[in-house]
Amino acid sequence: MKKNDLLKEEKTTSDQLAKGKYKSVSKREKSKYAHAAKSEINRRKEVRKEKRINVRLTNEDLVHLKDKAQQEGLPYQTLVTSIIHKYLNGYLIDVNNVSVIKKLLKV
């Protein structure tokens, strides 16, 4: 490959530039787009921001939780977060609740 050879994508972009497909934007427009992008990034960060909580567990429950997490290959905090997330989204059910199981199986 020669130094001046372009990749296929680069060649396409170069051709499109030559044909006037793209145009420069004013500093004002550029600033407007940059501000909009920054606002969107900040909005997404805020939505994903995690909050800390404190939970009291018996020592026995904590030991069992850590054992389960180790079996799963996860930090125990990650396991707790996963369990809460699954519960809130309806992915965890009480296996002792026959009516829920029947409903899910449509028996």
Backbone as JSON, one array per atom type, in Angstrom:
{
  "sequence": "MKKNDLLKEEKTTSDQLAKGKYKSVSKREKSKYAHAAKSEINRRKEVRKEKRINVRLTNEDLVHLKDKAQQEGLPYQTLVTSIIHKYLNGYLIDVNNVSVIKKLLKV",
  "N": [[0.84, -1.18, 0.0], [0.65, 2.12, -0.95], [1.83, 5.29, 0.3], [0.03, 7.35, -0.28], [-2.3, 6.05, -0.86], [-5.75, 5.59, -0.24], [-8.06, 4.33, 2.16], [-11.11, 2.51, 1.51], [-13.34, 3.77, 2.76], [-12.23, 6.26, 3.33], [-11.72, 7.19, 0.76], [-14.34, 7.38, -0.24], [-15.36, 9.37, 1.46], [-13.65, 11.48, 0.78], [-14.36, 11.85, -1.93], [-17.03, 12.67, -1.57], [-16.66, 15.04, -0.18], [-15.41, 16.56, -2.17], [-17.53, 16.78, -3.94], [-19.16, 18.48, -2.62], [-20.88, 17.62, -0.64], [-20.67, 17.92, 2.08], [-20.55, 20.65, 4.39], [-19.01, 23.5, 5.9], [-19.68, 24.67, 9.2], [-20.85, 27.56, 10.92], [-19.11, 29.31, 13.58], [-20.89, 29.89, 15.57], [-22.97, 28.03, 15.12], [-21.51, 25.69, 15.5], [-20.84, 25.95, 18.19], [-23.4, 25.83, 19.26], [-24.17, 23.17, 18.6], [-22.19, 21.79, 20.02], [-22.83, 22.51, 22.63], [-25.37, 21.35, 22.84], [-24.69, 18.65, 22.57], [-23.07, 18.3, 24.83], [-24.95, 18.79, 26.83], [-26.64, 16.6, 26.44], [-24.92, 14.49, 27.05], [-24.46, 15.02, 29.77], [-27.07, 14.7, 30.71], [-27.48, 11.97, 30.25], [-25.52, 10.91, 31.95], [-26.57, 11.67, 34.41], [-28.93, 10.19, 34.51], [-27.9, 7.62, 34.67], [-26.59, 7.73, 37.06], [-25.5, 6.33, 40.03], [-26.82, 5.57, 43.22], [-25.99, 5.44, 46.65], [-26.8, 3.07, 49.17], [-27.61, 1.97, 52.48], [-27.76, -1.14, 54.07], [-28.9, -3.24, 56.55], [-27.84, -6.37, 57.61], [-28.05, -9.67, 58.96], [-25.22, -11.3, 60.4], [-25.02, -13.93, 59.59], [-26.62, -13.97, 57.24], [-25.1, -12.25, 55.65], [-22.73, -13.7, 55.36], [-23.7, -15.92, 53.93], [-24.56, -14.57, 51.64], [-22.13, -13.56, 50.63], [-20.88, -15.99, 50.11], [-22.54, -17.05, 48.06], [-22.14, -15.09, 46.12], [-19.43, -15.45, 45.61], [-19.53, -18.01, 44.48], [-20.82, -17.37, 42.14], [-18.93, -15.82, 41.01], [-18.8, -13.09, 41.4], [-18.51, -9.78, 42.84], [-19.95, -9.28, 46.08], [-21.58, -7.02, 46.41], [-22.32, -6.41, 43.79], [-23.85, -8.64, 43.2], [-26.01, -8.23, 44.97], [-27.07, -5.85, 43.88], [-27.84, -6.81, 41.37], [-29.81, -8.7, 42.1], [-31.76, -7.03, 43.27], [-32.39, -5.42, 41.05], [-33.43, -7.35, 39.26], [-35.66, -8.24, 40.75], [-37.22, -5.89, 40.9], [-37.88, -5.6, 38.25], [-39.49, -7.73, 37.75], [-38.36, -10.26, 37.3], [-37.69, -12.02, 39.26], [-39.22, -14.45, 41.22], [-41.24, -15.82, 43.85], [-40.66, -19.03, 44.47], [-42.2, -20.64, 46.01], [-44.73, -19.73, 45.75], [-47.33, -20.93, 44.35], [-49.45, -20.05, 42.72], [-48.39, -17.93, 41.24], [-46.44, -19.23, 39.75], [-48.05, -20.99, 38.24], [-49.46, -19.13, 36.76], [-47.41, -18.0, 35.25], [-46.65, -20.22, 33.78], [-48.97, -20.7, 32.53], [-50.86, -22.65, 33.25]],
  "CA": [[0.0, 0.0, 0.0], [1.42, 3.36, -1.04], [1.53, 6.28, 1.33], [-1.11, 8.18, -0.7], [-3.5, 5.23, -1.05], [-6.78, 5.79, 0.77], [-8.98, 3.23, 2.41], [-12.36, 2.68, 0.8], [-14.15, 4.78, 3.46], [-11.57, 7.55, 3.15], [-11.95, 7.58, -0.64], [-15.74, 7.8, -0.33], [-15.47, 10.68, 2.13], [-12.93, 12.45, -0.05], [-15.22, 12.13, -3.1], [-18.2, 13.41, -1.12], [-16.2, 16.4, 0.11], [-15.17, 17.22, -3.45], [-18.82, 17.04, -4.56], [-19.88, 19.48, -1.84], [-21.9, 17.01, 0.2], [-20.48, 18.45, 3.42], [-20.23, 22.08, 4.43], [-18.56, 23.99, 7.19], [-20.69, 25.38, 9.97], [-20.32, 28.76, 11.57], [-18.68, 29.12, 14.96], [-22.11, 29.94, 16.39], [-23.63, 26.73, 14.98], [-20.63, 24.7, 16.12], [-21.01, 26.13, 19.62], [-24.75, 25.35, 19.56], [-24.12, 21.71, 18.55], [-21.34, 21.34, 21.13], [-23.62, 22.69, 23.86], [-26.43, 20.33, 22.83], [-24.04, 17.36, 22.82], [-22.65, 18.29, 26.23], [-26.17, 18.65, 27.63], [-27.11, 15.22, 26.3], [-23.98, 13.65, 27.8], [-24.74, 15.25, 31.19], [-28.37, 14.09, 30.99], [-27.29, 10.52, 30.31], [-24.77, 10.62, 33.16], [-27.48, 11.83, 35.55], [-29.86, 9.06, 34.49], [-27.16, 6.42, 35.07], [-25.89, 7.94, 38.32], [-25.86, 5.36, 41.05], [-26.98, 6.07, 44.58], [-25.56, 4.5, 47.69], [-27.76, 2.78, 50.22], [-27.11, 1.13, 53.57], [-28.68, -2.22, 54.41], [-28.44, -4.03, 57.7], [-28.05, -7.81, 57.47], [-27.44, -10.47, 60.02], [-23.91, -11.81, 60.01], [-25.25, -15.19, 58.88], [-27.07, -13.65, 55.89], [-23.98, -11.66, 54.92], [-21.81, -14.8, 55.03], [-24.34, -16.67, 52.84], [-24.53, -13.7, 50.45], [-20.76, -13.56, 50.11], [-20.62, -17.33, 49.54], [-23.26, -17.13, 46.78], [-21.45, -14.2, 45.18], [-18.18, -16.11, 45.23], [-19.9, -19.1, 43.58], [-21.18, -16.74, 40.86], [-17.77, -15.09, 40.5], [-19.13, -11.66, 41.44], [-18.46, -9.12, 44.14], [-21.27, -9.45, 46.69], [-22.39, -5.82, 46.15], [-22.86, -6.56, 42.43], [-24.92, -9.63, 43.3], [-27.15, -7.56, 45.61], [-27.63, -4.94, 42.88], [-28.49, -7.64, 40.36], [-31.03, -9.26, 42.69], [-32.75, -5.94, 43.39], [-32.81, -5.04, 39.69], [-34.3, -8.42, 38.75], [-36.91, -8.21, 41.5], [-38.0, -4.72, 40.51], [-38.33, -5.78, 36.87], [-40.35, -8.9, 37.67], [-37.66, -11.47, 36.88], [-37.56, -12.91, 40.41], [-40.51, -14.82, 41.8], [-41.19, -16.72, 44.98], [-40.96, -20.37, 43.94], [-43.2, -21.25, 46.88], [-46.03, -19.16, 45.4], [-47.81, -21.78, 43.26], [-50.31, -19.31, 41.8], [-47.54, -17.15, 40.33], [-45.81, -20.19, 38.83], [-49.09, -21.44, 37.31], [-49.76, -18.01, 35.86], [-46.29, -17.89, 34.32], [-46.68, -21.39, 32.91], [-50.31, -20.71, 31.94], [-51.43, -23.98, 33.53]],
  "C": [[0.88, 1.24, 0.0], [0.97, 4.33, 0.04], [0.28, 7.08, 0.98], [-2.38, 7.37, -0.95], [-4.47, 5.47, 0.1], [-7.58, 4.51, 0.96], [-10.28, 3.53, 1.68], [-13.23, 3.78, 1.43], [-13.57, 6.18, 3.28], [-11.79, 8.07, 1.73], [-13.37, 8.1, -0.82], [-15.92, 9.17, 0.29], [-14.8, 11.77, 1.31], [-13.77, 12.85, -1.28], [-16.42, 12.97, -2.7], [-17.83, 14.85, -0.77], [-16.02, 17.2, -1.17], [-16.47, 17.59, -4.14], [-19.67, 18.03, -3.77], [-20.97, 18.91, -0.94], [-21.84, 17.55, 1.63], [-20.17, 19.92, 3.35], [-19.77, 22.45, 5.82], [-19.71, 24.69, 7.89], [-20.03, 26.57, 10.64], [-19.91, 28.43, 13.0], [-19.9, 29.08, 15.89], [-22.84, 28.58, 16.34], [-22.82, 25.63, 15.67], [-20.79, 24.74, 17.64], [-22.37, 25.59, 20.07], [-24.77, 23.82, 19.61], [-23.3, 21.14, 19.71], [-22.1, 21.43, 22.45], [-24.71, 21.62, 23.95], [-25.85, 18.95, 23.15], [-23.63, 17.24, 24.28], [-23.85, 18.12, 27.16], [-26.69, 17.23, 27.6], [-26.21, 14.27, 27.09], [-24.26, 13.79, 29.3], [-26.07, 14.63, 31.59], [-28.23, 12.59, 31.15], [-26.52, 10.11, 31.56], [-25.68, 10.68, 34.39], [-28.45, 10.66, 35.65], [-29.16, 7.81, 35.03], [-26.49, 6.54, 36.45], [-26.41, 6.96, 39.37], [-25.93, 6.05, 42.4], [-26.53, 5.01, 45.56], [-26.69, 4.31, 48.68], [-27.05, 1.96, 51.29], [-28.18, 0.11, 53.91], [-28.08, -2.99, 55.58], [-28.83, -5.49, 57.47], [-27.5, -8.51, 58.69], [-26.1, -10.97, 59.5], [-24.07, -13.08, 59.18], [-25.7, -14.92, 57.43], [-25.93, -13.07, 55.04], [-22.99, -12.74, 54.49], [-22.38, -15.6, 53.86], [-24.3, -15.87, 51.54], [-23.14, -13.71, 49.82], [-20.39, -14.91, 49.49], [-21.28, -17.47, 48.17], [-22.55, -16.28, 45.73], [-20.15, -14.83, 44.7], [-18.45, -17.26, 44.25], [-20.22, -18.57, 42.19], [-20.0, -16.0, 40.23], [-18.0, -13.6, 40.45], [-18.78, -11.07, 42.8], [-19.86, -9.17, 44.76], [-22.17, -8.22, 46.48], [-23.05, -5.9, 44.78], [-24.0, -7.56, 42.43], [-26.17, -9.01, 43.91], [-27.84, -6.63, 44.61], [-28.4, -5.71, 41.82], [-29.81, -8.21, 40.87], [-32.11, -8.19, 42.79], [-33.28, -5.56, 42.02], [-33.77, -6.09, 39.12], [-35.64, -8.43, 39.45], [-37.8, -7.06, 41.03], [-38.55, -4.83, 39.09], [-39.14, -7.06, 36.66], [-39.69, -10.19, 37.23], [-37.42, -12.44, 38.03], [-38.94, -13.19, 40.96], [-40.27, -15.74, 42.98], [-41.59, -18.11, 44.48], [-41.97, -21.11, 44.8], [-44.61, -20.74, 46.58], [-46.55, -19.87, 44.14], [-48.64, -20.99, 42.26], [-49.49, -18.49, 40.8], [-46.91, -18.08, 39.29], [-46.83, -20.68, 37.8], [-49.4, -20.36, 36.29], [-48.66, -17.87, 34.8], [-46.28, -19.04, 33.31], [-48.0, -21.53, 32.17], [-50.94, -22.1, 32.05], [-52.87, -23.82, 33.97]]
}
